[in-house]
């Protein structure tokens, strides 16, 4: 298996980060949730980079918690 030069390691076990391969980014999370969050971040960054003005990029991590856009609009 060819391992990419920049490796993102997702695991549920914090002690497992960086074992076996050099890890550029370590994420302790469920793999499905991590991939979903990373996809949301990529989409938000694409939107922000395409904008002609500053934008607020918000990636909700817990839908039950108040989000920045909620309290900023009050």
Protein Blocks (a to p, Z undefined) as FASTA:
>chain_A
ZZdfbdcdddfblklgoihiacfbdcdddfklmmmmmmmmmmmmmmmmmpcbdcdddddf
blkbccfklmmmZZ
